[in-house]
């Protein structure tokens, strides 16, 4: 087991679209397990490979208290805990029509920074698991938000890019401080 370090903004890998995952099986499973340890240590509910310095299309989510319906491979999942954590490689996310929900988000690569981010609350995600098996999930609520946030990381998009203007302005001094700290 390797101890992973979460990288902070403005690390360039955070702004880079990741390469597709081509190698599945034990090496990807080991990476997923190491990422899970790092995410839990940082008290997060999601972590994308770019956040640990790896520019690949891979992320994990762990939202066990989700109470909105989840459909996985055509079957309804009544207990979110039974499928968590979820490891997603080469995810494609489609936002379903619906109302935009405005909620505060944080990010492990932006310690101490939070802000409101508008997101549609339901999505469909097509992905491969660590063994390369394809899956389709339809979800909503916090799980859908977390998936969208982590998928954005794999595309080089950060939550500060999606923050409301007012919240981005409030966070600007803390963001600048992260940049200054990186240069020190």
Secondary structure, 3 states (H helix, E strand, C coil): CCCCCCCCCCCHHHHCCCECCCCCCHHHHHHHHHHHHHHHHCCCCEEEHHHHCCCECEEEECCCCCCCCEEECCEEECCHHHHCCEEEEEEEEEECCCCEEEEEEECCCCCCCEEEEEEECEEEEEEECCCCCEEEEEEEHHHHHHHHHHHHHHCCCCHHHHECHHHHHHHHHHHHHHHHHHHC
